[in-house]
Amino acid sequence: MVVTIGVTGYILVWDQKAKLTGYLTAKLFSGLRIFDPAIMGAFLLNDLTVVGGFFKVALFGHIALSLITVIIIWIHVMRISKPKIFPPKKLILYVSIAVGIISIAFPVKSDPAAQLTNLPAQTTFDWFYYFGYYLMKIFSVWQNWAIMIGSGLILSILPFFMRRNDRYPVHIDLDICDGCNLCSYDCPYDAIDMLIHEGERKAILSPEKCVGCTICIGSCKEHAITHSDFPGYEMQPATRHHVTVFTCSFFPETSFPNDVNIKEYKVPCLGSVMIKDVQQILDNNSEKVAFLGCEDCYYRYGKNWAVDRMLQKRPPALSKRYDCSRLRLFTLNQHKLELLSEFSKETNGKTGKEAQVKDFYKVKPVFAVLMLTAFFALFVPFTSTTVRFFNPKDKTLIVNFKYISSPTAFEKSTSTMKHMQSAAPVVKSRSSVELKIYASGSRKLLYEKQYTPRGMRHDIAMFIFTQMNITEDKVDVELKETEGEKRELILNEVQVKPGDGTFLILHDGKLVVAKEGT
């Protein structure tokens, strides 16, 4: 959809690149029997009477696909709670500045306006949107369809082999649940709803939505929610530990310092740790508690909720009387063994009374903008390269026009009522035509093809189209009807020059070489 939105946007500009895009798109679809190859010639000839309607389709598709994309994104995020649609504000700001710098340094320029009779040979090529079009230069139309359909099927099937391995759902003991609503509010996947059960408000689980993140365990002060992957705590240990460490299941295996007495609990997510249990561990088990987790939580909000509970910003939270400096959270980027060792030896209250979060929070705006600017600068050469689909040295002849042949049979009216009879004879069928191209002088046959009128009864106008590279300097072109009046259209000694191509059209009933303005 993104590629189609971009390509239709390029076509609406209608410059030489758009002309090439229309031609290549028409060439691809001409491989299907429902499309006539003559649509390629309509784009090359810049025949707005034929392709004018295509602009309406392109404009509709450009807008409609954008709206459909928004709808699909909405459907995609319906399953999850509090979806993150936009990136962080700082990233939006830095990207905007970087794109602004690139826009000023490398302003975008359109190709020359689409010409009537020249081939779009010297056009720029945007690899981001046009990577698939390059295959039209290498493979045949049917090979391109095979590549497109085959790769589409592979990409569609791939997610079924790479699905995330979620844990099985949690269990909620409704006899213990007090209906506090915290688990429902904290669940990142809208898997818990507060409903009436046997006359009481209870937390009801939707197992098909639950991914087993166990974040709801950290929300339930009544311990009504359990999961077999969640570890049991030693609340009355024989010895008191220096540090109790809660490690996220996605955190890499860690070798802790030998000089520190550490008790580790591997939990599915940091958000699943009940902060009241941490308070009890600080009372009975350990001098300090450390959390080891990821900068960006696999379960979306687990780390956020853990940090907010530590900082007493989200219920259930630590008691106000507690010395929260005994709590520390290290993310993957900031975690180092020496930091954990220093934390174990740190005097309580030295860093204040608040819990410390050692996250990747240091931002260098200038460096960030420069890095993003350099990244976007890489796109510049890939959006302004020149890829030739037409060789300027070739002598290209394009024959392209609409032709209505003479009738061969008429419909007989069977109605006896005068007002139901046609004033003019109704054509039942028309003659087919033969197109022949000879080398001038030698009369060597270079091309021959028979065209049949369109329609179920072969009574509709036909589109004559051919595109060929020749070596001769001059050619003779003949179009003859095979039946009916057997009319003939002949144009001799047509000069074919290399470069922009030679276009033959039908003008005032005669074959002529198309020129700018005709």
VOKOL-485101 format. One line per 5 residues: number of its first residue (from 1); for each residue x, y, z of C-alpha. Coordinates in nm, 2 decimals. Example, Ala and Ser with C-alpha at 12.3 -4.5 7.8 and 13.67 -1.06 7.14 Angstrom:
REM residues 2
1> 1.23 -0.45 0.78 ~ 1.37 -0.11 0.71
This chain:
REM residues 518
1> 0.00 0.00 0.00 ~ 0.28 0.24 0.08 ~ 0.44 0.17 -0.26 ~ 0.11 0.22 -0.44 ~ 0.04 0.55 -0.25
6> 0.39 0.68 -0.35 ~ 0.37 0.56 -0.71 ~ 0.02 0.72 -0.77 ~ 0.16 1.04 -0.61 ~ 0.44 1.04 -0.86
11> 0.20 0.98 -1.15 ~ -0.02 1.27 -1.06 ~ 0.27 1.51 -1.11 ~ 0.27 1.39 -1.48 ~ 0.63 1.47 -1.56
16> 0.87 1.24 -1.76 ~ 0.91 1.01 -1.46 ~ 0.53 0.98 -1.43 ~ 0.51 0.91 -1.80 ~ 0.77 0.62 -1.76
21> 0.58 0.50 -1.45 ~ 0.25 0.49 -1.64 ~ 0.42 0.30 -1.93 ~ 0.58 0.04 -1.71 ~ 0.26 -0.01 -1.50
26> 0.06 -0.05 -1.83 ~ 0.32 -0.29 -1.95 ~ 0.28 -0.50 -1.64 ~ -0.09 -0.51 -1.66 ~ -0.09 -0.57 -2.03
31> 0.02 -0.92 -1.95 ~ -0.33 -0.98 -1.83 ~ -0.58 -1.05 -2.11 ~ -0.84 -0.80 -1.98 ~ -0.60 -0.51 -2.05
36> -0.51 -0.41 -2.40 ~ -0.13 -0.35 -2.47 ~ -0.23 -0.02 -2.64 ~ -0.25 0.14 -2.30 ~ 0.13 0.14 -2.30
41> 0.12 0.36 -2.62 ~ -0.14 0.59 -2.46 ~ 0.11 0.68 -2.19 ~ 0.41 0.70 -2.42 ~ 0.21 0.93 -2.66
46> 0.09 1.13 -2.37 ~ -0.26 1.09 -2.51 ~ -0.47 1.26 -2.24 ~ -0.80 1.18 -2.41 ~ -0.72 0.81 -2.33
51> -0.53 0.83 -2.00 ~ -0.71 1.13 -1.86 ~ -0.95 0.90 -1.68 ~ -0.65 0.72 -1.53 ~ -0.56 1.04 -1.33
56> -0.90 1.02 -1.16 ~ -0.83 0.66 -1.06 ~ -0.48 0.75 -0.95 ~ -0.61 1.04 -0.74 ~ -0.88 0.83 -0.59
61> -0.64 0.55 -0.51 ~ -0.39 0.79 -0.37 ~ -0.64 0.92 -0.12 ~ -0.84 0.60 -0.06 ~ -0.54 0.38 0.01
66> -0.42 0.63 0.26 ~ -0.75 0.62 0.44 ~ -0.76 0.24 0.42 ~ -0.41 0.22 0.57 ~ -0.54 0.43 0.87
71> -0.83 0.19 0.91 ~ -0.61 -0.12 0.89 ~ -0.38 0.03 1.16 ~ -0.68 0.09 1.37 ~ -0.79 -0.27 1.33
76> -0.44 -0.38 1.40 ~ -0.42 -0.20 1.74 ~ -0.78 -0.29 1.85 ~ -0.65 -0.59 2.04 ~ -0.41 -0.40 2.26
81> -0.46 -0.14 2.53 ~ -0.32 0.21 2.51 ~ -0.15 0.16 2.17 ~ 0.16 0.36 2.09 ~ 0.08 0.52 1.76
86> 0.34 0.79 1.75 ~ 0.71 0.77 1.83 ~ 0.86 0.97 2.12 ~ 0.83 1.35 2.10 ~ 1.20 1.40 2.10
91> 1.24 1.16 1.81 ~ 0.97 1.34 1.61 ~ 1.14 1.68 1.68 ~ 1.49 1.55 1.58 ~ 1.36 1.38 1.26
96> 1.17 1.70 1.16 ~ 1.49 1.91 1.20 ~ 1.69 1.65 1.01 ~ 1.44 1.63 0.72 ~ 1.43 2.01 0.71
101> 1.81 2.03 0.68 ~ 1.80 1.77 0.39 ~ 1.51 1.95 0.22 ~ 1.71 2.28 0.22 ~ 2.04 2.12 0.12
106> 1.89 1.89 -0.15 ~ 1.56 2.04 -0.27 ~ 1.34 1.80 -0.47 ~ 1.30 1.88 -0.84 ~ 1.05 1.73 -1.08
111> 1.16 1.59 -1.41 ~ 1.06 1.79 -1.72 ~ 0.69 1.79 -1.81 ~ 0.57 1.49 -1.99 ~ 0.63 1.54 -2.36
116> 0.40 1.43 -2.64 ~ 0.63 1.23 -2.87 ~ 0.96 1.16 -2.70 ~ 1.05 0.84 -2.50 ~ 1.12 0.90 -2.13
121> 1.48 0.79 -2.15 ~ 1.65 1.05 -1.93 ~ 1.44 1.02 -1.61 ~ 1.53 0.99 -1.25 ~ 1.46 0.68 -1.06
126> 1.35 0.65 -0.69 ~ 1.47 0.31 -0.57 ~ 1.25 0.33 -0.26 ~ 0.93 0.33 -0.46 ~ 1.05 0.19 -0.79
131> 1.26 -0.11 -0.69 ~ 1.00 -0.35 -0.83 ~ 1.00 -0.16 -1.16 ~ 1.36 -0.23 -1.22 ~ 1.27 -0.60 -1.27
136> 1.08 -0.49 -1.58 ~ 1.42 -0.41 -1.73 ~ 1.55 -0.76 -1.65 ~ 1.26 -1.01 -1.68 ~ 0.96 -1.06 -1.90
141> 0.61 -0.95 -1.80 ~ 0.50 -1.30 -1.70 ~ 0.82 -1.35 -1.50 ~ 0.75 -1.03 -1.32 ~ 0.40 -1.15 -1.23
146> 0.55 -1.48 -1.10 ~ 0.80 -1.29 -0.89 ~ 0.53 -1.05 -0.75 ~ 0.28 -1.32 -0.67 ~ 0.54 -1.56 -0.54
151> 0.71 -1.31 -0.31 ~ 0.36 -1.19 -0.20 ~ 0.26 -1.54 -0.10 ~ 0.59 -1.59 0.09 ~ 0.55 -1.27 0.28
156> 0.19 -1.36 0.36 ~ 0.29 -1.70 0.49 ~ 0.60 -1.60 0.67 ~ 0.43 -1.46 0.98 ~ 0.27 -1.80 1.05
161> 0.62 -1.94 1.09 ~ 0.75 -1.65 1.29 ~ 0.47 -1.61 1.54 ~ 0.57 -1.50 1.89 ~ 0.57 -1.77 2.14
166> 0.33 -1.63 2.41 ~ 0.29 -1.80 2.74 ~ -0.04 -1.95 2.82 ~ -0.29 -1.74 3.01 ~ -0.29 -1.65 3.38
171> -0.54 -1.78 3.63 ~ -0.76 -1.55 3.83 ~ -0.91 -1.68 4.15 ~ -1.25 -1.51 4.16 ~ -1.30 -1.60 4.53
176> -1.00 -1.39 4.62 ~ -1.05 -1.10 4.37 ~ -1.18 -0.79 4.54 ~ -1.27 -0.61 4.21 ~ -1.02 -0.33 4.25
181> -0.98 -0.28 3.87 ~ -0.60 -0.23 3.88 ~ -0.52 -0.55 3.68 ~ -0.77 -0.45 3.41 ~ -0.63 -0.10 3.39
186> -0.26 -0.22 3.37 ~ -0.32 -0.51 3.12 ~ -0.14 -0.40 2.79 ~ -0.37 -0.63 2.58 ~ -0.72 -0.56 2.72
191> -0.74 -0.92 2.83 ~ -0.92 -0.84 3.16 ~ -1.26 -0.69 3.20 ~ -1.44 -0.59 3.51 ~ -1.78 -0.77 3.49
196> -2.05 -0.89 3.73 ~ -2.00 -1.25 3.84 ~ -2.25 -1.41 4.08 ~ -2.37 -1.07 4.18 ~ -2.02 -0.92 4.25
201> -1.78 -0.71 4.04 ~ -1.49 -0.94 3.94 ~ -1.19 -0.94 3.70 ~ -1.29 -1.17 3.42 ~ -1.01 -1.29 3.18
206> -1.04 -1.33 2.81 ~ -0.79 -1.62 2.75 ~ -0.77 -1.56 2.37 ~ -0.62 -1.21 2.44 ~ -0.39 -1.30 2.72
211> -0.02 -1.34 2.62 ~ 0.09 -1.46 2.97 ~ 0.30 -1.15 3.04 ~ 0.19 -1.17 3.41 ~ 0.19 -0.79 3.45
216> -0.15 -0.83 3.62 ~ 0.02 -1.03 3.90 ~ 0.21 -0.71 3.99 ~ -0.12 -0.52 4.00 ~ -0.30 -0.75 4.23
221> -0.24 -0.68 4.60 ~ -0.47 -0.97 4.70 ~ -0.25 -1.22 4.51 ~ -0.56 -1.35 4.32 ~ -0.37 -1.40 4.00
226> -0.12 -1.68 3.94 ~ 0.09 -1.83 3.67 ~ 0.31 -2.14 3.67 ~ 0.61 -1.95 3.52 ~ 0.61 -1.70 3.80
231> 0.87 -1.79 4.07 ~ 0.78 -1.84 4.44 ~ 0.96 -1.61 4.68 ~ 1.15 -1.71 5.00 ~ 0.98 -1.48 5.25
236> 1.16 -1.63 5.55 ~ 1.52 -1.72 5.43 ~ 1.78 -1.87 5.65 ~ 2.03 -1.60 5.56 ~ 1.98 -1.23 5.47
241> 2.10 -1.14 5.12 ~ 2.28 -0.82 5.02 ~ 2.08 -0.78 4.71 ~ 1.77 -0.95 4.57 ~ 1.76 -0.92 4.19
246> 1.45 -0.95 3.98 ~ 1.55 -1.03 3.62 ~ 1.32 -1.00 3.32 ~ 1.30 -1.33 3.13 ~ 1.42 -1.15 2.81
251> 1.73 -1.01 2.99 ~ 2.05 -1.21 2.90 ~ 2.20 -1.45 3.15 ~ 2.42 -1.25 3.39 ~ 2.72 -1.35 3.60
256> 2.69 -1.16 3.92 ~ 2.99 -1.02 4.13 ~ 3.14 -1.28 4.36 ~ 3.18 -1.03 4.64 ~ 2.80 -0.97 4.66
261> 2.55 -1.21 4.82 ~ 2.27 -1.21 4.56 ~ 1.94 -1.39 4.53 ~ 1.80 -1.38 4.18 ~ 1.44 -1.43 4.07
266> 1.37 -1.47 3.70 ~ 1.03 -1.32 3.63 ~ 0.84 -1.31 3.30 ~ 0.84 -0.93 3.30 ~ 0.95 -0.66 3.55
271> 0.59 -0.53 3.55 ~ 0.48 -0.86 3.71 ~ 0.67 -0.80 4.04 ~ 0.42 -0.70 4.31 ~ 0.58 -0.39 4.48
276> 0.43 -0.49 4.82 ~ 0.62 -0.82 4.79 ~ 0.94 -0.61 4.73 ~ 0.86 -0.41 5.05 ~ 0.83 -0.74 5.24
281> 1.16 -0.86 5.09 ~ 1.33 -0.54 5.21 ~ 1.19 -0.60 5.56 ~ 1.29 -0.97 5.59 ~ 1.51 -1.09 5.32
286> 1.75 -0.84 5.17 ~ 1.91 -0.51 5.23 ~ 1.85 -0.39 4.87 ~ 1.65 -0.49 4.56 ~ 1.76 -0.44 4.20
291> 1.56 -0.48 3.88 ~ 1.73 -0.58 3.55 ~ 1.52 -0.52 3.24 ~ 1.51 -0.39 2.89 ~ 1.49 -0.03 2.77
296> 1.18 -0.11 2.57 ~ 0.96 -0.37 2.72 ~ 0.87 -0.68 2.51 ~ 0.52 -0.66 2.67 ~ 0.50 -0.29 2.60
301> 0.43 -0.14 2.94 ~ 0.59 -0.38 3.19 ~ 0.89 -0.16 3.26 ~ 0.69 0.16 3.27 ~ 0.45 0.02 3.54
306> 0.75 -0.12 3.74 ~ 0.92 0.23 3.73 ~ 0.60 0.41 3.83 ~ 0.54 0.18 4.12 ~ 0.90 0.22 4.24
311> 0.87 0.60 4.22 ~ 0.53 0.58 4.41 ~ 0.34 0.72 4.10 ~ 0.12 0.43 4.04 ~ -0.07 0.19 4.26
316> 0.00 -0.05 4.42 ~ 0.31 0.15 4.53 ~ 0.56 0.14 4.81 ~ 0.47 0.29 5.14 ~ 0.57 0.65 5.19
321> 0.77 0.56 5.50 ~ 1.01 0.35 5.31 ~ 1.37 0.44 5.21 ~ 1.32 0.39 4.84 ~ 1.70 0.45 4.78
326> 1.73 0.08 4.85 ~ 1.56 0.02 4.51 ~ 1.75 0.04 4.18 ~ 1.65 -0.04 3.82 ~ 1.91 -0.11 3.55
331> 1.82 -0.15 3.19 ~ 2.02 -0.36 2.94 ~ 2.21 -0.06 2.81 ~ 2.31 0.07 3.15 ~ 2.37 -0.26 3.33
336> 2.73 -0.33 3.43 ~ 2.86 -0.56 3.70 ~ 3.05 -0.29 3.87 ~ 2.73 -0.08 3.90 ~ 2.55 -0.36 4.07
341> 2.85 -0.41 4.30 ~ 2.86 -0.04 4.38 ~ 2.49 -0.04 4.46 ~ 2.53 -0.33 4.70 ~ 2.80 -0.14 4.89
346> 2.62 0.20 4.88 ~ 2.51 0.35 5.21 ~ 2.14 0.38 5.24 ~ 2.01 0.73 5.19 ~ 2.33 0.84 5.02
351> 2.15 0.91 4.69 ~ 1.83 1.05 4.86 ~ 1.51 0.87 4.95 ~ 1.38 0.80 4.60 ~ 1.44 0.49 4.40
356> 1.70 0.52 4.12 ~ 1.63 0.43 3.76 ~ 1.95 0.37 3.56 ~ 1.79 0.40 3.22 ~ 1.92 0.51 2.88
361> 1.80 0.87 2.94 ~ 2.10 1.08 2.84 ~ 2.02 1.26 2.52 ~ 2.26 1.45 2.30 ~ 2.03 1.66 2.07
366> 2.31 1.79 1.84 ~ 2.45 1.45 1.78 ~ 2.11 1.30 1.73 ~ 2.01 1.55 1.47 ~ 2.35 1.51 1.29
371> 2.31 1.13 1.29 ~ 1.96 1.14 1.15 ~ 2.06 1.40 0.89 ~ 2.34 1.17 0.78 ~ 2.09 0.88 0.76
376> 1.84 1.07 0.55 ~ 2.12 1.20 0.33 ~ 2.18 0.84 0.22 ~ 1.84 0.85 0.05 ~ 1.94 1.14 -0.18
381> 2.15 0.94 -0.43 ~ 1.90 0.66 -0.43 ~ 1.61 0.89 -0.53 ~ 1.79 1.08 -0.81 ~ 1.97 0.81 -1.00
386> 1.90 0.75 -1.37 ~ 1.80 0.41 -1.50 ~ 1.74 0.38 -1.87 ~ 1.45 0.17 -1.99 ~ 1.50 0.30 -2.34
391> 1.84 0.31 -2.51 ~ 1.90 0.65 -2.68 ~ 2.09 0.48 -2.95 ~ 1.80 0.25 -3.05 ~ 1.57 0.34 -3.34
396> 1.23 0.29 -3.18 ~ 0.91 0.29 -3.39 ~ 0.57 0.31 -3.20 ~ 0.25 0.27 -3.39 ~ -0.05 0.37 -3.17
401> -0.40 0.48 -3.26 ~ -0.77 0.39 -3.23 ~ -0.92 0.25 -3.55 ~ -1.29 0.18 -3.64 ~ -1.30 -0.06 -3.93
406> -1.58 -0.10 -4.19 ~ -1.89 -0.31 -4.11 ~ -1.92 -0.66 -4.24 ~ -2.27 -0.74 -4.12 ~ -2.57 -0.55 -3.98
411> -2.83 -0.64 -3.72 ~ -3.18 -0.69 -3.86 ~ -3.46 -0.54 -3.66 ~ -3.73 -0.79 -3.57 ~ -3.97 -0.54 -3.41
416> -4.29 -0.46 -3.60 ~ -4.32 -0.13 -3.40 ~ -4.18 0.17 -3.58 ~ -4.06 0.35 -3.26 ~ -3.86 0.03 -3.16
421> -3.67 0.03 -3.49 ~ -3.33 0.19 -3.52 ~ -3.30 0.50 -3.75 ~ -2.96 0.38 -3.87 ~ -2.84 0.03 -3.94
426> -2.69 -0.15 -3.63 ~ -2.35 -0.29 -3.70 ~ -2.33 -0.66 -3.61 ~ -1.96 -0.71 -3.69 ~ -1.66 -0.53 -3.83
431> -1.36 -0.62 -4.04 ~ -1.03 -0.72 -3.88 ~ -0.72 -0.55 -4.01 ~ -0.36 -0.64 -4.09 ~ -0.06 -0.42 -4.00
436> 0.26 -0.47 -4.20 ~ 0.58 -0.28 -4.17 ~ 0.84 -0.31 -4.45 ~ 1.19 -0.18 -4.49 ~ 1.17 0.10 -4.75
441> 1.33 0.00 -5.08 ~ 1.40 -0.37 -5.02 ~ 1.04 -0.43 -4.91 ~ 1.17 -0.67 -4.64 ~ 0.89 -0.76 -4.41
446> 0.98 -0.64 -4.06 ~ 0.65 -0.68 -3.87 ~ 0.31 -0.84 -3.93 ~ 0.01 -0.87 -3.71 ~ -0.37 -0.90 -3.74
451> -0.60 -0.71 -3.51 ~ -0.96 -0.81 -3.44 ~ -1.23 -0.56 -3.33 ~ -1.31 -0.57 -2.96 ~ -1.64 -0.68 -2.80
456> -1.84 -1.00 -2.78 ~ -1.95 -0.96 -3.14 ~ -1.63 -0.80 -3.27 ~ -1.81 -0.48 -3.35 ~ -1.62 -0.22 -3.14
461> -1.32 -0.01 -3.23 ~ -0.98 -0.16 -3.19 ~ -0.65 -0.02 -3.06 ~ -0.36 -0.06 -3.30 ~ -0.03 -0.07 -3.10
466> 0.32 -0.20 -3.16 ~ 0.65 -0.10 -3.03 ~ 0.97 -0.22 -3.20 ~ 1.34 -0.15 -3.24 ~ 1.46 -0.16 -3.60
471> 1.79 -0.11 -3.78 ~ 1.66 0.04 -4.10 ~ 1.65 0.42 -4.15 ~ 1.32 0.42 -4.33 ~ 1.01 0.20 -4.33
476> 0.68 0.16 -4.51 ~ 0.37 0.11 -4.30 ~ 0.05 -0.05 -4.43 ~ -0.28 -0.11 -4.26 ~ -0.54 -0.31 -4.46
481> -0.89 -0.43 -4.38 ~ -0.94 -0.80 -4.45 ~ -1.32 -0.78 -4.52 ~ -1.59 -0.52 -4.58 ~ -1.48 -0.22 -4.78
486> -1.12 -0.34 -4.75 ~ -0.99 0.01 -4.69 ~ -0.61 0.07 -4.68 ~ -0.39 0.32 -4.50 ~ -0.04 0.35 -4.63
491> 0.25 0.57 -4.53 ~ 0.58 0.52 -4.71 ~ 0.94 0.62 -4.63 ~ 0.89 0.70 -4.26 ~ 1.22 0.83 -4.13
496> 1.32 0.65 -3.81 ~ 1.59 0.82 -3.60 ~ 1.76 0.71 -3.28 ~ 1.68 0.88 -2.96 ~ 1.32 1.00 -2.89
501> 1.14 0.74 -3.09 ~ 0.91 0.78 -3.40 ~ 0.53 0.78 -3.33 ~ 0.28 0.69 -3.60 ~ -0.08 0.80 -3.53
506> -0.41 0.84 -3.71 ~ -0.49 1.20 -3.79 ~ -0.79 1.31 -4.00 ~ -0.82 0.96 -4.13 ~ -0.46 0.94 -4.25
511> -0.14 0.78 -4.11 ~ 0.10 1.05 -4.00 ~ 0.42 1.09 -3.79 ~ 0.32 1.25 -3.46 ~ 0.48 1.58 -3.38
516> 0.46 1.81 -3.08 ~ 0.12 1.98 -3.08 ~ -0.05 1.72 -3.31
